[in-house]
């Protein structure tokens, strides 16, 4: 995603759901690239978590004045790309706060709602765009050499312990319902793995 933003000439980006596993990886990669990234979370404890990981620009979408703060920061950093896995009202909230010629790259629907709250004035008169982002399409465009370079960078960061995937629980088949309910209540805590042949597999 950061490669997409940089190649399109975006000087900074917004990422919603920034406390998740991918969000944490993006924080590390943005730091590696010295690329300004505005990280949006939903709770104060999530903000504290990613600040401890080195996130410089963190906003809580549940706080009073969020939209005003987001707009001010987007304009200050010239953040014209947003990577948006939440959908629903969040897509429009972020896009509306960004400068002219901004693009919202939607890559999920955590809210389970269609993208909304998008100001048509921004689309018509400020050349704002809503589009999708799918990793498979990015890989197709990068070619073998580009994929190898990206994989090498990711492997180096994993070896150095700078990125990784947290696993909060391993489940056998009779624990799946309970484990998934736990995950829904605490996605920030890490992934759950289903191991049909036992938790030690």
C-alpha positions in Angstrom: 0.0 0.0 0.0 2.8 2.4 0.8 4.4 1.6 -2.5 1.1 2.4 -4.2 0.9 5.8 -2.4 4.5 6.7 -3.2 4.3 5.7 -6.9 1.1 7.8 -7.3 2.9 10.9 -5.9 1.1 11.0 -2.5 3.4 12.8 0.0 1.6 11.3 3.1 -1.2 8.8 3.8 -4.0 8.0 6.3 -4.6 4.5 7.5 -7.7 3.5 9.4 -7.9 0.5 11.7 -4.2 1.2 12.4 -4.0 -0.8 15.6 -4.5 -4.1 13.8 -1.8 -6.5 12.6 -1.4 -4.8 9.2 -1.6 -1.4 10.7 1.4 -2.2 13.0 3.4 -3.5 10.0 2.6 -0.3 8.1 3.9 1.8 11.0 7.2 0.0 10.9 7.4 0.2 7.1 6.5 3.9 7.0 9.2 4.5 9.5 11.7 2.5 7.4 10.8 4.7 4.4 10.5 7.9 6.4 7.0 8.3 5.0 4.4 10.3 7.0 1.5 8.1 8.0 -1.6 9.3 9.9 -2.9 6.3 12.0 -6.5 6.2 13.0 -7.7 4.0 15.9 -11.0 3.7 17.9 -9.8 3.7 21.5 -7.2 5.4 23.7 -5.6 2.1 24.6 -5.0 1.4 20.9 -3.5 4.9 20.5 -1.1 4.2 23.3 -0.2 0.8 21.9 0.8 2.1 18.5 2.5 5.2 19.9 4.7 2.7 21.8 5.5 1.1 18.5 6.7 4.4 17.0 3.6 5.8 15.4 4.1 9.6 15.1 0.7 10.7 14.0 -2.2 9.0 15.9 -5.9 10.0 16.1 -8.8 8.4 17.9 -11.9 8.4 15.8 -14.1 8.2 18.9 -12.7 11.5 20.4 -14.5 14.8 20.2 -13.1 16.9 17.4 -11.7 13.9 15.5 -12.8 15.2 12.1 -11.4 18.7 12.7 -8.0 17.2 13.9 -7.9 14.8 10.9 -8.5 17.6 8.4 -5.9 19.8 10.0 -3.3 17.0 10.0 -4.1 15.9 6.4 -3.6 19.5 5.2 -0.4 20.0 7.2 1.2 16.8 5.9 -0.5 17.0 2.5 -1.9 13.5 3.0 -3.7 12.7 -0.2 -4.0 8.9 0.1 -6.1 7.0 2.5 -6.0 3.2 3.0 -9.4 2.3 4.4 -10.5 -1.2 5.6 -13.5 0.0 7.7 -15.9 1.3 5.0 -19.3 2.6 6.1 -19.2 6.2 7.3 -15.5 6.1 7.8 -14.6 6.2 4.1 -16.4 9.5 3.6 -15.2 10.9 6.9 -11.6 10.4 5.9 -12.0 11.4 2.2 -13.9 14.6 3.1 -11.1 15.6 5.5 -8.4 15.4 2.8 -7.1 18.0 0.3 -8.1 18.2 -3.3 -7.0 15.3 -5.6 -7.0 12.8 -2.8 -7.7 9.1 -3.2 -9.3 6.7 -0.8 -8.1 3.1 -1.4 -10.8 0.8 0.1 -9.4 -2.7 0.9 -12.0 -4.0 3.4 -15.4 -3.7 5.0 -14.9 -4.2 8.8 -18.0 -2.2 9.5 -20.0 -4.5 7.2 -21.6 -1.4 5.6 -21.2 0.1 2.2 -18.9 3.1 1.8 -20.9 6.2 2.6 -20.8 9.8 3.9 -18.9 10.8 0.8 -19.4 14.5 -0.2 -20.2 14.6 -3.9 -18.8 18.2 -4.1 -15.4 16.7 -3.3 -15.7 14.2 -6.1 -16.9 16.7 -8.7 -15.0 19.9 -7.9 -12.0 18.7 -5.9 -11.1 15.6 -8.1 -11.3 13.2 -5.2 -11.4 9.5 -5.9 -12.7 6.3 -4.2 -11.1 3.1 -5.6 -10.3 -0.4 -4.4 -7.0 -1.9 -3.4 -6.3 -5.7 -3.8 -2.9 -7.1 -3.1 -3.3 -9.7 -5.9 -3.6 -6.9 -8.5 -0.6 -5.1 -7.0 1.5 -8.2 -7.3 0.4 -8.7 -10.9 1.6 -5.1 -11.8 4.9 -5.4 -9.9 6.3 -8.4 -11.8 8.8 -11.0 -10.6 11.6 -8.6 -9.8 9.3 -6.2 -7.9 7.8 -9.0 -5.9 11.3 -10.4 -5.0 12.4 -6.9 -3.8 9.3 -6.5 -1.7 9.6 -10.0 -0.3 13.2 -9.3 0.6 12.4 -6.1 2.4 9.6 -7.9 4.4 11.8 -10.9 5.3 14.6 -8.5 6.5 12.1 -6.7 8.8 10.7 -10.0 10.1 14.2 -11.3 10.9 15.0 -8.0 12.7 11.8 -8.4 14.7 10.4 -5.2 13.5 7.2 -6.7 12.0 5.3 -10.0 12.7 1.9 -11.4 13.4 0.7 -11.8 17.0 -1.3 -14.9 17.8 -3.5 -14.5 20.9 -4.9 -18.1 20.8 -4.7 -21.4 19.0 -8.0 -23.3 18.8 -9.0 -26.9 18.1 -12.3 -27.5 16.4 -14.4 -27.7 19.5 -13.2 -24.3 20.7 -13.8 -22.4 17.4 -17.1 -20.7 18.4 -15.7 -19.5 21.7 -12.4 -18.5 20.2 -14.0 -16.5 17.4 -16.2 -14.6 19.8 -13.1 -13.8 21.8 -11.4 -12.5 18.6 -14.3 -10.3 17.7 -14.2 -8.7 21.2 -10.4 -8.2 21.1 -9.1 -8.0 17.5 -6.2 -5.8 18.6 -4.9 -8.7 20.8 -3.8 -10.7 17.7 -5.1 -13.4 15.4 -6.6 -16.7 16.4 -5.4 -19.9 14.6 -7.7 -22.9 14.0 -5.7 -26.1 14.3 -8.0 -29.0 13.4 -5.4 -31.6 14.5 -4.8 -30.1 17.9 -3.2 -26.9 19.3 0.3 -28.3 19.2 0.2 -28.9 15.4 
